Amino acid sequence: MTDTPLSAAYSDLEQRFARAQHIDDALELLEWDHATMMPDGGAPARAQQMSTLRLIRHELMTDPALGELLQRAQSDIATLDDWQQANLAAMRRAWVHAAALPARLVEALSHCAAECEMIWRNAREANDFPALAPKLAELLQLTREAAAAKAEHLNTTPYNALLDAFDPGMTTDTIDRLFTELESFLPTFLPQVIERQRSQPKLVMPAGPFPVEAQRALASRLMTSLGFDFTHGRLDVSHHPFSSGVPGDVRVTTRYSEDEFLQGLMAVLHE
């Protein structure tokens, strides 16, 4: 750590981005509740709550003062250690992505995604894709609008603009190269794997049914063995497994089937 006084601009940015992160943290837990505990009748209100919070966060992230603060912090970069310099780069990337989108689009995307989630749950259970298709098409169109806006702002392609928000520096050129390598490698490798599996004793799967409570107990035991601290986290059930939460409060979900225990167990270990 350098003894040089920390940049005042960087300190201001840390406070501003911390406030935005607190909103993200609240959204994480609202989304977890949306997927695990919330009664279906609460969906319209929850969609509005989440879109409002995302709009407030967007307003924080597009404050005109941020651009000047980032520029001043960059000019004072000699006062920052390596971690702070990386943090400053991450803050700039987040600001660039936020500034690319109009508030209207941020709010519409959030609201549409929440609505689409609720329709998907029922459509999945009924195996009824046509019921989901109209709202999914609306969500896809909004995502394309966001991609186009970011592409123009970042001077790149729409897909690269979306990639950069989730995997900074990744591009379609890199992905194409990786898949080209796989395309060359897999056709000769897979037959070797299949032949190897044939030479091994056949796996014997236990016969069900497998009570959900027994599966839950086994999953919790394995999570504890792997170091998961249940005083700072939970295991619950959702339509699709996921992990979320915030530092010190981690939420893991899975789904169980009494006919087959591996999907629930492997989802827990994966998350």
C-alpha positions as CSV (number, residue, x, y, z in Angstrom):
1,M,0.0,0.0,0.0
2,T,1.4,3.4,-0.9
3,D,1.9,6.1,1.7
4,T,0.6,8.7,-0.7
5,P,-2.8,10.2,0.4
6,L,-5.6,8.4,-1.4
7,S,-7.3,10.3,-4.2
8,A,-10.3,12.3,-3.0
9,A,-12.1,11.4,-6.2
10,Y,-11.5,7.7,-5.7
11,S,-12.8,7.9,-2.2
12,D,-15.9,9.6,-3.4
13,L,-16.3,6.9,-6.1
14,E,-16.0,4.1,-3.5
15,Q,-18.9,5.6,-1.5
16,R,-21.1,6.1,-4.6
17,F,-20.5,2.6,-5.9
18,A,-21.0,1.1,-2.5
19,R,-24.5,2.7,-2.4
20,A,-25.2,1.2,-5.9
21,Q,-23.9,-2.2,-4.6
22,H,-26.2,-2.1,-1.6
23,I,-29.1,-1.8,-4.1
24,D,-27.8,-4.7,-6.0
25,D,-27.6,-6.7,-2.8
26,A,-31.2,-5.9,-2.0
27,L,-32.2,-7.0,-5.5
28,E,-30.4,-10.3,-5.1
29,L,-32.4,-11.1,-2.0
30,L,-35.7,-9.9,-3.5
31,E,-35.0,-12.1,-6.6
32,W,-34.2,-15.1,-4.3
33,D,-37.5,-14.6,-2.5
34,H,-39.3,-14.2,-5.8
35,A,-38.0,-17.6,-6.9
36,T,-38.4,-19.5,-3.6
37,M,-40.9,-18.0,-1.1
38,M,-43.1,-15.4,-2.7
39,P,-46.7,-16.4,-3.3
40,D,-47.7,-16.1,-6.9
41,G,-50.1,-13.3,-6.1
42,G,-47.2,-11.1,-5.0
43,A,-45.6,-11.2,-8.5
44,P,-47.0,-7.9,-9.8
45,A,-45.9,-5.9,-6.8
46,R,-42.5,-7.6,-6.7
47,A,-42.0,-6.8,-10.4
48,Q,-42.7,-3.1,-9.7
49,Q,-40.4,-3.1,-6.6
50,M,-37.5,-4.6,-8.5
51,S,-37.9,-2.3,-11.5
52,T,-38.0,0.7,-9.2
53,L,-34.8,-0.3,-7.4
54,R,-33.1,-0.9,-10.7
55,L,-34.2,2.5,-11.9
56,I,-32.8,4.1,-8.7
57,R,-29.6,2.3,-9.2
58,H,-29.4,3.5,-12.8
59,E,-29.9,7.1,-11.7
60,L,-27.0,6.7,-9.3
61,M,-24.8,5.1,-12.0
62,T,-25.6,7.8,-14.6
63,D,-25.1,10.8,-12.3
64,P,-23.2,13.3,-14.4
65,A,-20.6,13.8,-11.6
66,L,-19.4,10.2,-12.1
67,G,-17.7,10.9,-15.4
68,E,-15.7,13.7,-13.9
69,L,-14.8,11.8,-10.8
70,L,-13.6,8.8,-12.8
71,Q,-11.4,11.2,-14.9
72,R,-9.9,12.8,-11.8
73,A,-9.3,9.4,-10.1
74,Q,-7.5,8.3,-13.2
75,S,-5.3,11.3,-13.2
76,D,-4.5,10.5,-9.5
77,I,-3.8,6.8,-10.3
78,A,-0.3,7.0,-8.7
79,T,-2.0,7.2,-5.3
80,L,-3.8,3.9,-5.8
81,D,-2.5,0.4,-5.1
82,D,-2.9,-2.4,-7.6
83,W,-6.3,-3.5,-6.1
84,Q,-7.7,0.0,-6.2
85,Q,-6.5,0.5,-9.8
86,A,-8.3,-2.7,-10.8
87,N,-11.4,-1.5,-8.8
88,L,-11.3,1.8,-10.6
89,A,-11.2,0.0,-14.0
90,A,-14.2,-2.1,-12.9
91,M,-16.1,1.1,-11.8
92,R,-15.4,2.7,-15.1
93,R,-16.7,-0.4,-17.0
94,A,-19.9,-0.4,-14.9
95,W,-20.4,3.3,-15.5
96,V,-19.9,2.9,-19.3
97,H,-22.5,0.1,-19.4
98,A,-25.0,2.0,-17.3
99,A,-24.6,5.2,-19.3
100,A,-25.3,3.3,-22.5
101,L,-28.9,2.6,-21.5
102,P,-31.9,5.0,-21.2
103,A,-33.8,4.8,-17.9
104,R,-36.9,3.7,-19.8
105,L,-35.2,0.6,-21.1
106,V,-33.7,-0.4,-17.7
107,E,-37.2,-0.2,-16.2
108,A,-38.9,-2.1,-19.0
109,L,-36.3,-4.9,-19.0
110,S,-36.6,-5.5,-15.3
111,H,-40.4,-5.5,-15.3
112,C,-40.6,-7.8,-18.4
113,A,-38.0,-10.3,-17.0
114,A,-40.0,-10.6,-13.8
115,E,-43.2,-11.2,-15.7
116,C,-41.6,-13.7,-18.0
117,E,-40.2,-15.6,-15.0
118,M,-43.8,-16.2,-13.6
119,I,-45.2,-17.2,-17.0
120,W,-42.3,-19.6,-17.5
121,R,-43.0,-21.4,-14.2
122,N,-46.5,-22.4,-15.3
123,A,-45.5,-23.0,-18.9
124,R,-42.7,-25.3,-17.8
125,E,-44.9,-27.4,-15.6
126,A,-47.5,-27.7,-18.4
127,N,-44.9,-28.2,-21.1
128,D,-46.6,-25.3,-22.9
129,F,-44.1,-23.2,-24.8
130,P,-46.7,-21.3,-26.8
131,A,-47.9,-19.8,-23.5
132,L,-44.4,-18.4,-22.8
133,A,-43.5,-17.4,-26.4
134,P,-45.2,-13.9,-26.6
135,K,-43.6,-12.6,-23.3
136,L,-40.3,-14.2,-24.2
137,A,-40.3,-12.5,-27.6
138,E,-40.9,-9.2,-25.8
139,L,-38.0,-9.8,-23.5
140,L,-35.8,-10.8,-26.4
141,Q,-36.6,-7.6,-28.2
142,L,-35.8,-5.5,-25.2
143,T,-32.5,-7.3,-24.8
144,R,-31.7,-6.6,-28.4
145,E,-32.5,-2.9,-27.9
146,A,-30.1,-2.9,-24.9
147,A,-27.4,-4.8,-26.9
148,A,-27.7,-2.2,-29.8
149,A,-27.5,0.7,-27.4
150,K,-24.4,-0.7,-25.7
151,A,-22.8,-1.6,-29.0
152,E,-23.1,1.9,-30.2
153,H,-21.8,3.3,-26.9
154,L,-18.8,0.8,-26.7
155,N,-18.1,0.9,-30.5
156,T,-18.4,-2.9,-30.8
157,T,-20.9,-5.5,-31.9
158,P,-24.1,-6.1,-30.0
159,Y,-23.1,-9.5,-28.8
160,N,-19.6,-8.4,-27.7
161,A,-21.3,-5.5,-25.8
162,L,-23.4,-8.0,-23.9
163,L,-20.4,-10.3,-23.3
164,D,-18.4,-7.5,-21.8
165,A,-20.9,-7.0,-19.0
166,F,-20.5,-10.6,-17.9
167,D,-17.0,-11.5,-19.0
168,P,-14.9,-8.4,-19.5
169,G,-12.6,-8.7,-22.4
170,M,-14.3,-11.7,-23.9
171,T,-15.2,-11.4,-27.6
172,T,-16.9,-13.6,-30.2
173,D,-13.5,-14.0,-31.9
174,T,-12.2,-15.8,-28.8
175,I,-15.3,-17.9,-28.5
176,D,-15.2,-18.8,-32.2
177,R,-11.6,-19.9,-31.8
178,L,-12.4,-22.1,-28.7
179,F,-15.3,-23.7,-30.5
180,T,-13.2,-24.3,-33.6
181,E,-10.7,-26.2,-31.4
182,L,-13.6,-28.2,-29.8
183,E,-15.0,-29.0,-33.3
184,S,-11.7,-30.5,-34.3
185,F,-11.1,-32.3,-31.0
186,L,-14.4,-33.8,-29.9
187,P,-15.3,-36.1,-33.0
188,T,-12.2,-38.2,-32.3
189,F,-12.2,-37.9,-28.5
190,L,-15.9,-38.8,-27.9
191,P,-15.7,-42.3,-29.4
192,Q,-12.7,-43.0,-27.1
193,V,-14.7,-42.0,-24.1
194,I,-17.7,-44.1,-25.1
195,E,-15.4,-47.1,-25.7
196,R,-13.8,-46.6,-22.3
197,Q,-17.2,-46.5,-20.6
198,R,-18.3,-49.7,-22.3
199,S,-15.2,-51.5,-20.8
200,Q,-16.2,-50.5,-17.3
201,P,-18.7,-52.3,-15.0
202,K,-22.2,-51.0,-15.5
203,L,-23.3,-48.6,-12.9
204,V,-26.2,-49.8,-10.7
205,M,-28.5,-47.0,-9.7
206,P,-30.4,-47.3,-6.4
207,A,-34.1,-47.8,-6.8
208,G,-36.5,-45.1,-5.5
209,P,-38.6,-43.6,-4.2
210,F,-36.3,-41.2,-2.4
211,P,-38.1,-39.1,0.2
212,V,-37.5,-35.4,-0.2
213,E,-36.6,-34.8,3.4
214,A,-33.9,-37.5,3.2
215,Q,-32.5,-35.9,0.1
216,R,-32.5,-32.5,1.8
217,A,-30.7,-33.9,4.8
218,L,-28.0,-35.5,2.6
219,A,-27.6,-32.3,0.6
220,S,-27.2,-30.2,3.8
221,R,-24.6,-32.7,5.2
222,L,-22.6,-32.6,2.0
223,M,-22.7,-28.8,2.0
224,T,-21.4,-28.7,5.6
225,S,-18.6,-31.2,4.7
226,L,-17.6,-28.8,1.9
227,G,-17.4,-25.9,4.3
228,F,-20.8,-24.2,3.8
229,D,-21.7,-22.2,6.9
230,F,-25.4,-22.4,7.5
231,T,-25.2,-19.5,9.9
232,H,-24.5,-17.4,6.8
233,G,-26.6,-19.2,4.2
234,R,-29.6,-21.3,3.3
235,L,-30.6,-24.2,1.1
236,D,-34.1,-23.9,-0.4
237,V,-36.2,-25.2,-3.3
238,S,-36.8,-23.4,-6.6
239,H,-38.1,-24.2,-10.1
240,H,-34.5,-24.1,-11.4
241,P,-31.4,-24.4,-9.2
242,F,-29.3,-21.3,-8.6
243,S,-27.1,-19.6,-6.1
244,S,-27.2,-15.9,-5.1
245,G,-27.1,-13.7,-2.1
246,V,-24.5,-11.4,-0.7
247,P,-21.2,-11.8,1.2
248,G,-22.2,-13.2,4.6
249,D,-25.7,-14.3,3.4
250,V,-25.5,-16.9,0.6
251,R,-28.6,-18.5,-0.9
252,V,-28.5,-21.9,-2.6
253,T,-31.5,-23.6,-4.2
254,T,-32.1,-27.0,-5.8
255,R,-35.1,-29.1,-6.8
256,Y,-35.9,-32.6,-5.8
257,S,-37.5,-35.6,-7.5
258,E,-38.6,-38.7,-5.4
259,D,-37.9,-40.8,-8.5
260,E,-34.3,-39.8,-8.9
261,F,-32.0,-38.3,-6.3
262,L,-29.0,-37.3,-8.4
263,Q,-30.5,-34.1,-10.0
264,G,-31.1,-32.5,-6.6
265,L,-27.8,-33.6,-5.1
266,M,-25.7,-32.7,-8.1
267,A,-27.4,-29.3,-8.4
268,V,-26.5,-28.6,-4.8
269,L,-22.9,-29.6,-5.3
270,H,-22.7,-27.6,-8.5
271,E,-24.1,-24.4,-7.0
